[in-house]
Amino acid sequence: MNGFTFGIKTLDVNEQCISDKHEGRLKMKKDLVEILCCPTCKGDLELTIKKKDNEEIIEGKLTCKGCNCVYPIKEGIPNLLPQKD
């Protein structure tokens, strides 16, 4: 299977949550939040949108409802690397 692993959930690149290539990159869609989890505590993530283009999230952040870690979304790409202390 071709996919990406975020936290403990796997996203198949053929699913509708990630758009087709746009400017050479995959962009995040709002529906992706439903299958993502916090890589630190596995909690649910809340989406804050700063900039979007149609259904694609260009800028924003994902905030964990469990541990309050914040993961930025820049140029349509969520950075889900665990935060350093």
Helices and strands as residue ranges (DSSP letters): E 3-6, E 9-12, E 28-29, G 30-34, E 45-53, E 56-64, E 70-74, E 77-78
